[in-house]
């Protein structure tokens, strides 16, 4: 008997709740990481894994204000919440004997958290080099994407037969939009790397910034957002042409609203000289757009039987993608 078999059998509702908490924790730690950055608390705990040499917790130190230590230490402590959620989802799907695909996605959660801890340590030890911070954020967005896919898969029946809801070209167009989103996120980290929020205000050893003129980076970032939005709009017309199910329509609508809101936040940031509070909001918006894109992608396939209301889509799928 496996040790996990001694645990209570989790219902599907419990599994979905835990999977949703995984999504929230992965998105939440990216936002708190942004708070650390904009409050210049990135080196509030200048060593890793300890906060200071000889102490894992904040301690009075003349060179580092205590509130900087508290903010950075709190972000580190949130990692334990992420680890807890990751551990719970692994235990839940193992105990419920879910299909191997779900178990694999579940194990990616603690694996990704360990990877992020290592990247975070490298970021601190290298003095917040801009490219290490960029990698840290991009991996967070990847974890948000994977956690949303895990949440969707947990809700699917293990004995269902995978079936496409839309023709293959539209699924590929969604992949292209995800690639565009990746480019947007990378460009966004470049803007941050060249921007005013270095993550630390140490006068004796200033954080090295990306030496590219920031206005050019901002325009490139904005143009990528426009391309991303155009792809989503085109995808919407394509889905409307074959007949959209309610889940697809709802997820597409949410994604369009989020992208437009994110663009508005970016415009306000530009004309108000990047206030700190809006940086955290923008990072939260990036996580939301990533999650919404992943949710839209996952809705294009199902393990449930197509209902009578989706007959027209089924015919279109069979004609365009018989496999």
One Martini backbone bead per residue (centre of mass of N, CA, C, O) as a GRO file, in nm:
protein
  323
    1UNK     BB    1   0.096   0.037   0.023
    2UNK     BB    2   0.053   0.357  -0.016
    3UNK     BB    3   0.072   0.644   0.159
    4UNK     BB    4  -0.152   0.799  -0.005
    5UNK     BB    5  -0.385   0.583   0.064
    6UNK     BB    6  -0.437   0.707   0.364
    7UNK     BB    7  -0.592   0.915   0.242
    8UNK     BB    8  -0.844   1.085   0.162
    9UNK     BB    9  -1.085   1.094  -0.078
   10UNK     BB   10  -1.101   1.316  -0.325
   11UNK     BB   11  -1.301   1.511  -0.469
   12UNK     BB   12  -1.358   1.691  -0.745
   13UNK     BB   13  -1.402   1.956  -0.595
   14UNK     BB   14  -1.139   1.953  -0.436
   15UNK     BB   15  -0.947   1.940  -0.678
   16UNK     BB   16  -1.042   2.211  -0.803
   17UNK     BB   17  -0.973   2.392  -0.566
   18UNK     BB   18  -0.672   2.329  -0.555
   19UNK     BB   19  -0.611   2.409  -0.850
   20UNK     BB   20  -0.700   2.706  -0.810
   21UNK     BB   21  -0.488   2.772  -0.591
   22UNK     BB   22  -0.250   2.733  -0.777
   23UNK     BB   23  -0.312   2.966  -0.965
   24UNK     BB   24  -0.313   3.191  -0.751
   25UNK     BB   25  -0.023   3.146  -0.646
   26UNK     BB   26   0.130   3.189  -0.913
   27UNK     BB   27   0.017   3.477  -0.963
   28UNK     BB   28   0.072   3.613  -0.684
   29UNK     BB   29   0.390   3.595  -0.679
   30UNK     BB   30   0.428   3.792  -0.918
   31UNK     BB   31   0.311   4.040  -0.774
   32UNK     BB   32   0.492   4.044  -0.520
   33UNK     BB   33   0.749   4.075  -0.686
   34UNK     BB   34   0.672   4.359  -0.789
   35UNK     BB   35   0.660   4.493  -0.512
   36UNK     BB   36   0.953   4.453  -0.446
   37UNK     BB   37   1.059   4.623  -0.679
   38UNK     BB   38   0.900   4.907  -0.640
   39UNK     BB   39   1.022   4.920  -0.326
   40UNK     BB   40   1.328   4.841  -0.325
   41UNK     BB   41   1.343   4.512  -0.196
   42UNK     BB   42   1.536   4.304  -0.344
   43UNK     BB   43   1.776   4.361  -0.102
   44UNK     BB   44   1.655   4.315   0.187
   45UNK     BB   45   1.771   4.023   0.129
   46UNK     BB   46   2.108   3.976   0.038
   47UNK     BB   47   2.062   3.673   0.093
   48UNK     BB   48   2.089   3.311   0.000
   49UNK     BB   49   1.848   3.184   0.199
   50UNK     BB   50   1.921   3.402   0.370
   51UNK     BB   51   1.879   3.721   0.477
   52UNK     BB   52   2.127   3.694   0.667
   53UNK     BB   53   2.405   3.630   0.804
   54UNK     BB   54   2.278   3.396   1.041
   55UNK     BB   55   1.978   3.472   0.909
   56UNK     BB   56   1.643   3.401   0.800
   57UNK     BB   57   1.558   3.667   0.929
   58UNK     BB   58   1.493   3.964   1.004
   59UNK     BB   59   1.724   4.237   1.085
   60UNK     BB   60   1.894   4.469   1.227
   61UNK     BB   61   2.018   4.718   0.983
   62UNK     BB   62   2.181   4.996   0.874
   63UNK     BB   63   2.175   4.938   0.547
   64UNK     BB   64   1.872   4.814   0.597
   65UNK     BB   65   1.564   4.858   0.593
   66UNK     BB   66   1.317   4.685   0.752
   67UNK     BB   67   1.087   4.707   0.532
   68UNK     BB   68   1.250   4.572   0.310
   69UNK     BB   69   1.282   4.305   0.452
   70UNK     BB   70   0.980   4.239   0.493
   71UNK     BB   71   0.900   4.227   0.195
   72UNK     BB   72   1.101   4.011   0.096
   73UNK     BB   73   1.030   3.797   0.313
   74UNK     BB   74   0.730   3.768   0.237
   75UNK     BB   75   0.781   3.661  -0.047
   76UNK     BB   76   0.930   3.409   0.047
   77UNK     BB   77   0.692   3.294   0.219
   78UNK     BB   78   0.494   3.252  -0.020
   79UNK     BB   79   0.635   3.000  -0.125
   80UNK     BB   80   0.499   2.807   0.080
   81UNK     BB   81   0.217   2.831  -0.044
   82UNK     BB   82   0.297   2.718  -0.317
   83UNK     BB   83   0.402   2.448  -0.211
   84UNK     BB   84   0.143   2.355  -0.076
   85UNK     BB   85  -0.037   2.351  -0.327
   86UNK     BB   86   0.144   2.159  -0.490
   87UNK     BB   87   0.128   1.921  -0.289
   88UNK     BB   88  -0.183   1.888  -0.283
   89UNK     BB   89  -0.226   1.819  -0.586
   90UNK     BB   90  -0.055   1.566  -0.589
   91UNK     BB   91  -0.208   1.410  -0.369
   92UNK     BB   92  -0.490   1.423  -0.498
   93UNK     BB   93  -0.429   1.275  -0.776
   94UNK     BB   94  -0.308   1.021  -0.653
   95UNK     BB   95  -0.547   0.935  -0.473
   96UNK     BB   96  -0.755   0.946  -0.730
   97UNK     BB   97  -0.625   0.818  -0.980
   98UNK     BB   98  -0.534   0.978  -1.211
   99UNK     BB   99  -0.429   1.047  -1.494
  100UNK     BB  100  -0.112   1.088  -1.615
  101UNK     BB  101  -0.141   1.377  -1.721
  102UNK     BB  102  -0.219   1.506  -1.448
  103UNK     BB  103   0.025   1.413  -1.285
  104UNK     BB  104   0.233   1.565  -1.451
  105UNK     BB  105   0.123   1.852  -1.403
  106UNK     BB  106   0.142   1.838  -1.094
  107UNK     BB  107   0.460   1.799  -1.080
  108UNK     BB  108   0.526   2.081  -1.211
  109UNK     BB  109   0.474   2.259  -0.965
  110UNK     BB  110   0.711   2.185  -0.771
  111UNK     BB  111   0.928   2.201  -0.988
  112UNK     BB  112   0.888   2.506  -1.056
  113UNK     BB  113   0.939   2.612  -0.767
  114UNK     BB  114   1.230   2.524  -0.748
  115UNK     BB  115   1.329   2.681  -0.991
  116UNK     BB  116   1.248   2.962  -0.879
  117UNK     BB  117   1.430   2.953  -0.631
  118UNK     BB  118   1.693   2.945  -0.789
  119UNK     BB  119   1.649   3.205  -0.952
  120UNK     BB  120   1.620   3.386  -0.704
  121UNK     BB  121   1.902   3.336  -0.595
  122UNK     BB  122   2.052   3.444  -0.843
  123UNK     BB  123   1.932   3.728  -0.838
  124UNK     BB  124   2.055   3.808  -0.565
  125UNK     BB  125   2.363   3.726  -0.615
  126UNK     BB  126   2.365   3.935  -0.882
  127UNK     BB  127   2.212   4.207  -0.807
  128UNK     BB  128   1.961   4.232  -1.005
  129UNK     BB  129   1.977   4.149  -1.279
  130UNK     BB  130   1.768   4.206  -1.535
  131UNK     BB  131   1.769   3.913  -1.668
  132UNK     BB  132   1.694   3.756  -1.410
  133UNK     BB  133   1.423   3.894  -1.365
  134UNK     BB  134   1.298   3.815  -1.635
  135UNK     BB  135   1.309   3.510  -1.597
  136UNK     BB  136   1.139   3.502  -1.342
  137UNK     BB  137   0.877   3.606  -1.478
  138UNK     BB  138   0.850   3.408  -1.718
  139UNK     BB  139   0.822   3.155  -1.540
  140UNK     BB  140   0.567   3.247  -1.401
  141UNK     BB  141   0.392   3.250  -1.659
  142UNK     BB  142   0.429   2.950  -1.719
  143UNK     BB  143   0.297   2.852  -1.454
  144UNK     BB  144   0.023   2.971  -1.511
  145UNK     BB  145  -0.037   2.811  -1.765
  146UNK     BB  146  -0.007   2.523  -1.641
  147UNK     BB  147  -0.220   2.561  -1.412
  148UNK     BB  148  -0.463   2.595  -1.601
  149UNK     BB  149  -0.444   2.324  -1.742
  150UNK     BB  150  -0.476   2.162  -1.484
  151UNK     BB  151  -0.756   2.264  -1.404
  152UNK     BB  152  -0.901   2.160  -1.656
  153UNK     BB  153  -0.814   1.856  -1.641
  154UNK     BB  154  -0.942   1.791  -1.366
  155UNK     BB  155  -1.247   1.838  -1.487
  156UNK     BB  156  -1.198   1.589  -1.649
  157UNK     BB  157  -1.260   1.290  -1.768
  158UNK     BB  158  -1.074   0.997  -1.778
  159UNK     BB  159  -1.287   0.838  -1.989
  160UNK     BB  160  -1.258   1.026  -2.204
  161UNK     BB  161  -1.265   1.158  -2.537
  162UNK     BB  162  -1.076   1.326  -2.731
  163UNK     BB  163  -1.199   1.645  -2.873
  164UNK     BB  164  -1.258   1.873  -3.101
  165UNK     BB  165  -1.418   2.204  -3.129
  166UNK     BB  166  -1.219   2.292  -3.353
  167UNK     BB  167  -1.045   2.364  -3.602
  168UNK     BB  168  -0.711   2.344  -3.655
  169UNK     BB  169  -0.648   2.639  -3.754
  170UNK     BB  170  -0.757   2.770  -3.487
  171UNK     BB  171  -0.557   2.638  -3.298
  172UNK     BB  172  -0.306   2.759  -3.438
  173UNK     BB  173  -0.388   3.054  -3.389
  174UNK     BB  174  -0.361   3.028  -3.083
  175UNK     BB  175  -0.060   2.969  -3.085
  176UNK     BB  176   0.023   3.234  -3.215
  177UNK     BB  177  -0.091   3.411  -2.985
  178UNK     BB  178   0.098   3.290  -2.769
  179UNK     BB  179   0.358   3.387  -2.905
  180UNK     BB  180   0.283   3.685  -2.891
  181UNK     BB  181   0.267   3.694  -2.585
  182UNK     BB  182   0.560   3.622  -2.535
  183UNK     BB  183   0.673   3.874  -2.673
  184UNK     BB  184   0.537   4.074  -2.486
  185UNK     BB  185   0.672   3.978  -2.223
  186UNK     BB  186   0.963   4.019  -2.307
  187UNK     BB  187   0.939   4.321  -2.373
  188UNK     BB  188   0.846   4.402  -2.089
  189UNK     BB  189   1.116   4.323  -1.947
  190UNK     BB  190   1.284   4.528  -2.102
  191UNK     BB  191   1.146   4.779  -2.000
  192UNK     BB  192   1.207   4.724  -1.703
  193UNK     BB  193   1.523   4.701  -1.738
  194UNK     BB  194   1.520   5.025  -1.841
  195UNK     BB  195   1.386   5.136  -1.607
  196UNK     BB  196   1.324   5.285  -1.281
  197UNK     BB  197   1.286   4.981  -1.157
  198UNK     BB  198   1.542   4.804  -1.001
  199UNK     BB  199   1.487   4.702  -0.672
  200UNK     BB  200   1.719   4.912  -0.581
  201UNK     BB  201   1.896   5.189  -0.372
  202UNK     BB  202   2.193   5.152  -0.382
  203UNK     BB  203   2.464   5.370  -0.387
  204UNK     BB  204   2.727   5.178  -0.392
  205UNK     BB  205   2.546   4.948  -0.577
  206UNK     BB  206   2.410   4.972  -0.853
  207UNK     BB  207   2.184   4.862  -1.066
  208UNK     BB  208   2.192   4.707  -1.358
  209UNK     BB  209   2.095   4.814  -1.674
  210UNK     BB  210   1.937   4.842  -1.966
  211UNK     BB  211   2.112   4.977  -2.259
  212UNK     BB  212   1.819   5.106  -2.367
  213UNK     BB  213   1.602   5.295  -2.510
  214UNK     BB  214   1.286   5.309  -2.373
  215UNK     BB  215   1.096   5.419  -2.594
  216UNK     BB  216   1.153   5.199  -2.801
  217UNK     BB  217   1.055   4.965  -2.621
  218UNK     BB  218   0.767   5.063  -2.580
  219UNK     BB  219   0.682   5.058  -2.880
  220UNK     BB  220   0.740   4.758  -2.925
  221UNK     BB  221   0.548   4.655  -2.710
  222UNK     BB  222   0.289   4.787  -2.826
  223UNK     BB  223   0.295   4.646  -3.105
  224UNK     BB  224   0.265   4.359  -2.988
  225UNK     BB  225  -0.010   4.405  -2.861
  226UNK     BB  226  -0.157   4.464  -3.125
  227UNK     BB  227  -0.096   4.190  -3.254
  228UNK     BB  228  -0.233   4.020  -3.037
  229UNK     BB  229  -0.515   4.147  -3.064
  230UNK     BB  230  -0.556   4.082  -3.366
  231UNK     BB  231  -0.547   3.775  -3.335
  232UNK     BB  232  -0.791   3.752  -3.146
  233UNK     BB  233  -0.996   3.878  -3.333
  234UNK     BB  234  -0.955   3.676  -3.564
  235UNK     BB  235  -1.034   3.432  -3.393
  236UNK     BB  236  -1.322   3.525  -3.337
  237UNK     BB  237  -1.421   3.514  -3.632
  238UNK     BB  238  -1.355   3.216  -3.676
  239UNK     BB  239  -1.542   3.105  -3.453
  240UNK     BB  240  -1.803   3.234  -3.563
  241UNK     BB  241  -1.804   3.076  -3.839
  242UNK     BB  242  -1.837   2.779  -3.679
  243UNK     BB  243  -1.933   2.816  -3.402
  244UNK     BB  244  -1.988   2.910  -3.069
  245UNK     BB  245  -1.942   2.826  -2.768
  246UNK     BB  246  -1.983   2.938  -2.458
  247UNK     BB  247  -1.697   2.892  -2.343
  248UNK     BB  248  -1.552   3.037  -2.574
  249UNK     BB  249  -1.695   3.309  -2.560
  250UNK     BB  250  -1.624   3.378  -2.267
  251UNK     BB  251  -1.311   3.357  -2.293
  252UNK     BB  252  -1.278   3.563  -2.519
  253UNK     BB  253  -1.404   3.804  -2.375
  254UNK     BB  254  -1.212   3.813  -2.135
  255UNK     BB  255  -0.953   3.848  -2.298
  256UNK     BB  256  -1.024   4.115  -2.438
  257UNK     BB  257  -1.061   4.280  -2.182
  258UNK     BB  258  -0.777   4.235  -2.062
  259UNK     BB  259  -0.609   4.351  -2.295
  260UNK     BB  260  -0.735   4.634  -2.296
  261UNK     BB  261  -0.670   4.698  -1.999
  262UNK     BB  262  -0.364   4.659  -2.027
  263UNK     BB  263  -0.326   4.883  -2.236
  264UNK     BB  264  -0.431   5.113  -2.057
  265UNK     BB  265  -0.221   5.088  -1.836
  266UNK     BB  266   0.022   5.142  -2.020
  267UNK     BB  267  -0.059   5.428  -2.103
  268UNK     BB  268  -0.066   5.549  -1.821
  269UNK     BB  269   0.226   5.487  -1.752
  270UNK     BB  270   0.358   5.661  -1.973
  271UNK     BB  271   0.208   5.946  -1.885
  272UNK     BB  272   0.309   5.891  -1.556
  273UNK     BB  273   0.597   5.766  -1.518
  274UNK     BB  274   0.579   5.492  -1.376
  275UNK     BB  275   0.414   5.400  -1.137
  276UNK     BB  276   0.441   5.166  -0.900
  277UNK     BB  277   0.149   5.053  -0.876
  278UNK     BB  278   0.115   4.987  -1.190
  279UNK     BB  279   0.320   4.761  -1.208
  280UNK     BB  280   0.164   4.553  -1.041
  281UNK     BB  281  -0.088   4.562  -1.218
  282UNK     BB  282   0.054   4.474  -1.483
  283UNK     BB  283   0.146   4.197  -1.381
  284UNK     BB  284  -0.137   4.096  -1.316
  285UNK     BB  285  -0.235   4.125  -1.611
  286UNK     BB  286  -0.038   3.925  -1.735
  287UNK     BB  287  -0.141   3.680  -1.579
  288UNK     BB  288  -0.434   3.700  -1.682
  289UNK     BB  289  -0.373   3.674  -1.987
  290UNK     BB  290  -0.236   3.402  -1.967
  291UNK     BB  291  -0.475   3.248  -1.843
  292UNK     BB  292  -0.684   3.316  -2.069
  293UNK     BB  293  -0.530   3.185  -2.303
  294UNK     BB  294  -0.521   2.901  -2.180
  295UNK     BB  295  -0.830   2.868  -2.155
  296UNK     BB  296  -0.891   2.891  -2.455
  297UNK     BB  297  -0.719   2.657  -2.553
  298UNK     BB  298  -0.854   2.432  -2.371
  299UNK     BB  299  -1.151   2.477  -2.508
  300UNK     BB  300  -1.072   2.330  -2.797
  301UNK     BB  301  -1.088   2.085  -2.607
  302UNK     BB  302  -1.238   1.760  -2.523
  303UNK     BB  303  -1.369   1.482  -2.300
  304UNK     BB  304  -1.649   1.535  -2.398
  305UNK     BB  305  -1.946   1.517  -2.521
  306UNK     BB  306  -2.116   1.634  -2.770
  307UNK     BB  307  -2.368   1.835  -2.806
  308UNK     BB  308  -2.641   1.946  -2.972
  309UNK     BB  309  -2.531   2.250  -2.973
  310UNK     BB  310  -2.248   2.130  -3.136
  311UNK     BB  311  -2.303   2.014  -3.423
  312UNK     BB  312  -2.186   2.224  -3.618
  313UNK     BB  313  -1.893   2.196  -3.516
  314UNK     BB  314  -1.855   1.898  -3.570
  315UNK     BB  315  -1.881   1.918  -3.877
  316UNK     BB  316  -1.649   2.120  -3.919
  317UNK     BB  317  -1.427   1.944  -3.794
  318UNK     BB  318  -1.459   1.695  -3.981
  319UNK     BB  319  -1.401   1.852  -4.246
  320UNK     BB  320  -1.114   1.990  -4.147
  321UNK     BB  321  -1.053   1.742  -3.907
  322UNK     BB  322  -1.082   1.409  -3.919
  323UNK     BB  323  -0.872   1.326  -3.684
   0.00000   0.00000   0.00000
